[in-house]
Amino acid sequence: MKTKEGLVLAVLATVWYTASFYTDAFNKQIQEVHPLPGTITFLQFLSGALCCTVILRGLQIKPFLPLRKDQISALLPIACCWTLGFVSTNYSLGQSAVSFTHAIKATEPVFLVVIASTFFKQTFSPLAFVIPLMLIMEANVLASLVVSGDWIRLVPLLLANGLLHYVYNQASMLLLDRVAALSHSIANAIRRFAVISAAVLYFGNKLSSMNILGVGIILIGVMLYVHAKSSQKAAP
């Protein structure tokens, strides 16, 4: 039974990582021809909505829960921020290397700590959180020193990008259903490292030893942050 569950987790993680990489790779190839961050975001969201309707609801894999009117006011600002985040990511992928975009996205915990401290009055241990976050910020400087390169071709890429965007998010959610939040966070940190590495190979970006060191420190910093966050939750 454990072997079967381990195999399922390995398959989900592989699908998640692979779909995530090709989503960004196709995104970059599209925007090298035409900058279309808004169109790409729309197609990604549309494909997610259609796939969820057809696959999850149509095949009754998951029960459909209609949105209540009292939930709209709470979800609307979240949806707006979520949309802005995806548009910004897609714009960034069009303006810089995929590896550089993911290196920057790896600093999400930095902004999480700032926002949580400022607006939600959460406190963080300096040694447990500040050191990992400083590692992440310093590493990004190293990682970015060098890394910063016909509609018939674009249409298939746009469609594939939207579909793969749904697949990698669905695989991520399915994996989260089966593992602890900490394990999922660690897997996500490793995913960024995997996407950065694959993007370098796929697009032929040249990385210096400083860039490689920077990406490695990012991964270490993120994982230290995840560990610190987990330890804080476990503390009585």
C-alpha positions in Angstrom: 0.0 0.0 0.0 2.8 2.4 0.9 4.6 1.6 -2.4 1.5 2.4 -4.3 0.9 5.6 -2.5 4.6 6.6 -3.1 4.2 5.9 -6.8 1.1 8.1 -6.9 3.0 10.9 -5.2 5.9 10.5 -7.6 3.6 10.7 -10.6 1.8 13.7 -9.3 5.1 15.5 -8.6 6.5 14.7 -12.0 3.3 15.9 -13.7 3.4 19.1 -11.6 7.0 19.9 -12.3 6.8 19.0 -16.0 3.6 20.9 -16.7 4.9 23.9 -14.7 8.1 24.1 -16.8 6.4 23.7 -20.2 3.8 26.3 -19.2 6.5 28.9 -18.7 8.6 27.7 -21.6 5.7 28.0 -24.0 4.8 31.3 -22.4 8.3 32.6 -23.1 8.2 31.4 -26.7 4.9 33.1 -27.3 6.1 36.4 -25.9 9.3 36.4 -27.8 7.1 36.8 -30.9 4.3 39.0 -29.4 4.0 40.4 -25.8 0.6 39.0 -24.7 0.6 38.7 -20.9 -3.1 39.6 -20.6 -4.2 37.2 -23.3 -2.1 34.4 -21.8 -3.6 35.0 -18.4 -7.1 35.0 -19.8 -6.6 31.7 -21.6 -5.0 30.2 -18.5 -8.0 31.1 -16.4 -10.4 30.1 -19.1 -8.8 26.7 -19.6 -8.9 26.1 -15.8 -12.6 27.0 -15.7 -13.5 24.8 -18.6 -11.4 21.8 -17.4 -12.8 22.0 -13.9 -16.4 22.1 -15.4 -15.9 19.3 -17.8 -13.6 17.0 -15.9 -14.3 17.6 -12.2 -17.9 18.5 -12.4 -18.9 16.7 -15.6 -17.4 13.4 -14.4 -18.6 14.0 -10.8 -15.0 13.6 -9.5 -15.6 16.5 -7.1 -19.0 17.8 -5.8 -20.0 21.2 -7.2 -20.3 23.9 -4.5 -22.1 27.0 -5.8 -20.8 30.3 -4.7 -22.9 32.0 -2.0 -23.7 35.7 -2.2 -22.1 36.3 1.2 -18.8 34.8 0.0 -18.4 37.2 -3.0 -17.2 40.2 -0.9 -14.6 38.1 0.8 -13.4 36.3 -2.4 -13.4 39.4 -4.7 -10.2 41.1 -3.4 -8.4 37.7 -3.3 -9.4 37.0 -6.9 -8.2 40.5 -7.9 -4.8 40.0 -6.2 -4.6 36.5 -7.7 -5.3 37.9 -11.2 -2.8 40.7 -10.8 -0.2 38.2 -9.6 -0.6 36.0 -12.7 -0.6 38.9 -15.1 2.6 40.3 -13.5 4.2 36.8 -13.7 3.3 36.5 -17.3 4.6 40.0 -18.1 7.8 39.2 -16.3 8.3 36.0 -18.3 8.0 38.1 -21.5 10.6 40.6 -20.3 13.2 38.3 -18.7 14.6 34.8 -18.7 12.3 32.1 -17.2 15.1 31.2 -14.7 15.3 34.8 -13.5 11.5 35.1 -13.1 11.5 31.9 -10.9 14.5 33.2 -8.9 12.5 36.3 -8.1 9.3 34.4 -7.3 11.3 32.4 -4.8 11.4 35.5 -2.7 7.7 35.2 -2.0 8.3 34.4 1.7 10.0 37.8 2.1 6.9 39.6 1.1 4.8 37.2 3.2 6.7 38.1 6.3 6.5 41.8 5.6 2.7 41.7 4.9 2.0 39.4 7.9 4.0 41.7 10.2 2.5 44.9 8.9 -1.1 44.1 8.5 -1.8 41.0 10.6 0.6 41.8 13.5 2.3 38.4 13.4 5.7 38.2 15.0 8.7 36.3 13.7 11.8 35.1 15.4 14.8 37.1 14.0 17.1 34.1 13.9 14.5 31.7 12.5 13.1 34.0 9.8 15.4 36.9 9.1 18.5 34.9 8.2 16.7 32.6 5.7 15.1 35.7 4.1 18.4 37.5 3.9 19.9 34.5 2.2 17.1 34.6 -0.4 17.5 38.3 -1.1 21.3 38.1 -1.4 21.1 35.0 -3.6 18.9 36.8 -6.0 21.5 39.4 -6.6 24.0 36.6 -7.5 21.5 34.7 -9.6 20.6 37.8 -11.7 24.1 39.0 -12.5 24.2 37.4 -16.0 20.7 36.0 -16.6 18.6 39.0 -17.8 16.6 36.2 -25.0 3.2 34.2 -37.3 0.1 33.2 -35.4 0.3 29.7 -36.9 3.0 29.1 -34.3 1.5 31.1 -31.5 -2.0 29.6 -31.4 -0.9 26.0 -30.5 1.5 27.4 -27.9 -1.3 29.6 -26.4 -3.7 26.6 -26.2 -1.0 24.3 -24.8 0.1 27.0 -22.3 -3.5 27.4 -21.0 -4.0 23.6 -20.7 -0.7 23.0 -19.0 -1.4 25.8 -16.6 -4.5 23.9 -15.5 -2.7 20.6 -15.4 0.1 21.8 -13.1 -2.2 23.6 -10.7 -4.5 20.5 -10.6 -1.5 18.2 -9.9 -0.4 20.6 -7.2 -3.8 20.5 -5.5 -4.0 16.7 -5.8 -0.5 16.4 -4.2 -1.5 18.8 -1.4 -4.5 16.5 -0.7 -2.1 13.6 -0.1 0.8 15.2 1.8 1.3 17.6 4.7 1.4 21.3 3.9 5.1 21.4 4.9 6.0 18.6 2.5 4.1 20.4 -0.3 6.0 23.7 0.5 9.3 21.8 0.3 8.2 20.2 -3.0 7.3 23.7 -4.3 10.8 25.0 -3.4 12.4 22.1 -5.2 10.0 22.7 -8.2 11.4 26.2 -8.6 14.9 24.9 -8.6 13.9 22.3 -11.1 12.2 24.8 -13.4 15.2 27.2 -13.2 17.6 24.4 -14.1 15.4 23.1 -17.0 14.8 26.6 -18.3 18.6 27.2 -18.5 19.0 24.0 -20.5 15.9 24.5 -22.7 16.7 28.1 -23.7 20.5 27.8 -23.6 21.0 30.5 -21.0 24.6 30.8 -19.9 25.0 30.8 -16.2 28.2 31.7 -14.3 29.3 30.0 -11.1 27.8 33.0 -9.3 24.4 32.4 -10.8 24.5 28.7 -9.9 25.6 29.6 -6.3 22.8 32.2 -6.1 20.1 29.7 -7.2 21.4 27.2 -4.7 21.3 29.7 -1.9 17.7 30.6 -2.8 16.7 27.0 -2.5 18.5 26.7 0.9 16.9 30.0 2.1 13.4 28.9 1.1 13.7 25.5 2.7 15.1 27.1 6.0 12.1 29.5 5.9 9.7 26.6 5.5 11.3 24.7 8.4 11.2 27.8 10.6 7.5 28.3 9.8 6.7 24.7 10.6 8.6 24.8 13.9 6.7 28.0 14.9 3.4 26.2 14.2 4.5 23.2 16.2 5.6 25.2 19.2 3.1 25.2 22.1 
